[in-house]
Amino acid sequence: MDTSSQLPVALSDVYSAQVRIQPFIKKTPVLTSRRLDEILGARLIFKCENFQSTGAFKVRGAHNAVLMLNGAQASNGVVTHSSGNHAAALSLAALNCGLKAYIVMPSNASKVKIESVRRLGAEIIFCESTITAREEMASNIVKERKATLIHPYDNLAVIAGQGTAALELIEEEPDLEAVLAPVGGGGLMSGTAVVAKSVRPSIRVLATEPAQADDAYQSWRRGALISGAPPDTIADGLRTTLGQNAFTILSKLLDEFATVSEASIVEAMRLVWDVMKIVIEPSSAVPVAALLEKKFQFDGGKVGVILTGGNIDLARLPFK
Amino acid sequence: MDTSSQLPVALSDVYSAQVRIQPFIKKTPVLTSRRLDEILGARLIFKCENFQSTGAFKVRGAHNAVLMLNGAQASNGVVTHSSGNHAAALSLAALNCGLKAYIVMPSNASKVKIESVRRLGAEIIFCESTITAREEMASNIVKERKATLIHPYDNLAVIAGQGTAALELIEEEPDLEAVLAPVGGGGLMSGTAVVAKSVRPSIRVLATEPAQADDAYQSWRRGALISGAPPDTIADGLRTTLGQNAFTILSKLLDEFATVSEASIVEAMRLVWDVMKIVIEPSSAVPVAALLEKKFQFDGGKVGVILTGGNIDLARLPFK
């Protein structure tokens, strides 16, 4: 079954992305933990994108989008508005490909994030912290400098790039029963769904989201893209609303969707740090929280979990 | 050159230990980080014993010691006094080999540590927190129950077992210029020195220790085992004094020895968490702190660093 043939992103796009971005990204390891399996009651295979360059999967999509620009586009550079992992990812992609990158950031962004973008050679343009101010400033740069806007998730090349994480996972562990990932804008989740359902239709594709930022869950349930209240969750990577392309893909391919509490996210994050000795950010803990909350049933097969990133301010941890 | 032939532990003991303990321990991964190499000015190869069973290298020595007991000894079980990584390690070794383990712990030991030993099926005997009280209690158990005392570091089978971490590292990366490890009781450091100098004499063996717990450094410099003041350092795994066997080995084989400040240990730990996205405990950060403090010069070759463990209370982190 080639489920993806009628969808905006096909498996072939992900294979092309994999070849394209291979020189620039890490093939991240998969880790397992017998103790975590006991605690969570499942045979878990963790795809560790927290070990990816810049500390998150976002470099996959950013590199694919930058590498698909034509010569004229490339010469004018790229722009995005983000204070999170996509900002660093696009900066690195531009640096690796010899392009100029403009990053629109709110003037109240954390010093750590500003520094990491600056270290990667991007030009930072500060603006007010409202979404409107950020979008306007990015539009201005598109107009004035002819830079290409690389949207953090509602961009088909970005979605195809993010799908390479699941592709690597399934190439290494072909007999997965299910795969879990978190949903923010839906770039990773939809890329994952395209890959899983195309390579092996029996894999159940399971989405997870904080209950306090459940716009994607609500859209999926109602069959219509809603624009919910501004999401408020400790999982800062998921404080975005679902993109149109991701919605189209997830509406067709998703098997189940679970939302989780803030307390579970913190507990899950702590559990992974404690048992696996790896640093994951709150967004990465969301699928683990769904396992803690027993939101899914499994038949004893292997369950893949994409740990999306490891960027967190160590001076402001939520552990007590 | 077989430097180890006149020493209490030989390379052949470490090879035997490797075969003996192989079914019970993890072959831990080695990790590298280009960014950390830039920051620290060296080509670093990290041996990740924080991913080892029970979260520390100690299971290597504990398993080797338990597996070398004869039948009569084994039937009476093993005993140690420790509230740290050796307690969990010996408990797991006894569990894996079907032996009884008695662990003498101070009654004020943390709940987390008590629970982890209990989960591994050991019998815990509480006593006052003084060293005298703990040693006395352990002696009583040796007398009354005929259990064998497995000293956490001044035991030749333990030293040979700890040496297997360096052996795996050098088998994977044969062309190291130097290898660094921290010194507490000296079990890991002396096992590492035996392996490195026997397999490849050109490898420089570099010891590191907190300046606030520098009894091993002082003993090495003076050529006589001193018993310093009770060590006080954030690196809780190194709050022990150097053992006689380790002293004998290190006096012959060590090339250089650096001590580091408490502030550097915290900074190094944070750096590893931030950049590598792995959880290491303060003791593991000691050799990284020595690199931060530029205590050693390298000729551009690969430098192995043994990250000894990842057991730390997440509710009491030293980051600000």
Interface residues (C-beta under 8 A of the other chain):
Chain A: P29 L31 N50 F51 G55 R270 W273 D274 M276 K277 I278 V279 I280 G310 L314 A315 L317 F319 K320
Chain B: P29 L31 N50 F51 G55 R270 W273 D274 M276 K277 I278 V279 I280 G310 L314 A315 L317 F319 K320
